[in-house]
């Protein structure tokens, strides 16, 4: 399991955020997720410098002894400057969609719905990286679809991928 966590935005309770982030980090597989504009707006707008935001948030995480190893840009947004910062930070990039894992890359492939369709298909894909947001667990239908899909994925013989195999070094 890899937990990709969005850093707190202005106006959020930093103490509460840090307590939750530390609890998640203790579970292992801690990563950095960015919503570029606001907690509810993942795509960058004109006033946002995405590379600077990643650098600033990474500094915040490290200042609070939260060691992220992976990254995913909100709305799957990235650009050359963001990718350079990710390389400098030693992050494994989970932003790209639909490719195979490689050094420094762990691509996103499946939403909850796409995961459900994939595990029900006659031929299971060779590689599945399913993602969901914490609020998806509050929706009964989405939570049940996720749990059923994960159980079926396991029943079909899928094995966890070693996240360290994608690790890069700064």
N, C-alpha and C positions, 0 to 999 in steps of 0.2 A: 504494500500500500504506500502510495506517495501522497502526502498532504501538501497541496499547493495553496499557500495562504496569501491573501491580499493584505498589504500593509495598511495601517490605519490612515484614514483621511482626516482632514481638518474637521473638528467638531466631534469626533468619535472619542470615547472614553479610553485613553491610552492604557491605563492600569488594567482595565478589564480585558482589553485586547491582548496585552502582554501575558496576562494570566492564562488566557485561552491558548495563545500561541505556544507558550511553554508546555502546556499540557499536551498539545498536539505534537510538538517537537520530541517530547519524551517517548512518543509512540514509534518514532523513527520515520525516515523518509520525508524530511521536511524540505519544502520548496517555496519559492517566491513566485507569487502571481500578481499581476498588475492590472488594475482597472485604471486606465489612463486619465480619465476626466473626473469621475466621481464613483462612489460605491455602486451606483446603479447605471453607470454609463461606461462601458468597457472600451469603446473606440476612442482614440485620441482626437481632440478638437484642436483648432488653430492655436490656442494659447498654451498647448502642452508640448514640451520637448521630451519625447519618449526616452531617449538615451539618458538624459539628465535625470529623469524620474527614476529609471532603473538604478542608476548609480546612487541617488539620494536614498531610495528605499533600502537598497542593499547595505548602505552605510548604517542606516537605522537598525536593521536587523542585526548586523554584526556588533554594533554598539551595545545591544541588549543581549549579546551572546546567543543569538539564534543563527545557527549555521545552515543556511540554505544551500542545497546542492543542485537543485533543478529549478527551472523557470518556465513559465508559460505566460505569454502576453495576452491581455484581455482582448476578446474578439479575434484571437489568432493574429493580432497585428504584430509586425516586426518590420525592421528596415535595416540597412547596412550598419548604421550607427548603433542601433540596439544590439545587433549581432556582435559587433566589436566589443561592446561593454560586457556582454555575456561571456565572451571568450576571456576577457581580462579578469572577470570575476571567477572564472572556472566553473560556471554554471553549465549544466546539461540543458539544452533547449528543448522544451516539449511543445513549442508553439507550432511548428510545421505540421501539416496534416497529411496523412496518407503515405508516408514513406516507411521504410524498414529502420529499426534502430541501428545506430552506428556511434562511433566515438563522438561525444558531444551532442548527440541528437537522440531524442526519444519522442517520435512523432505521435500526435493525437490522432486517433482513428475513429472512435465510436462514442456517440452520445448514448444515453440510456436506450432510446428507441432503436438506434442502429445496432447496439449491442444485442438487444432482444432479437432483432431480425437475423443477425449473424449467427447466434447460437441455435436458432431454429432452422437455419439453412442446412441443406444436405452436406455441404462441404464447409467445414469450419476454417476461417482464415488462418494463415500461419501465424499471424501476429495480431493481437488485440490489445489496444490501450483504451480502456473505457474511462470516461470521466463524468463527473457529476458535481453539482454544487451542494453544499450542506443543506440549503433550503429545499433541495429535491427530496430529501428524506422526510420532510414535513408533509409532503403530498402523498397520501396513501397509495394512489395508483402508481406513481413514479417509484416510490420506495419498494412496492411489491414487485414491479417489473425489474428493478435493479437486483433485488435479492434472488428472484427466480432465475434471472439471466446468469448471475454469478454461480448459483448452484448448478445450473445446467452446463455452464462452461467447465466447471470442475468435473462434473459427471462425464463429460465428453473427453476427459483426459488432458485438459489444458494445464500447463504448469506455469508457475510464476516466473517472470523474467528477472534475472539478476540485475538490479538497477546499477550496481557497481560496474557492470560491463559497458555502460554508456559514459562513465565518468571521464571527465577531462581534467586537465590540470592547468592552473593559471600560468 
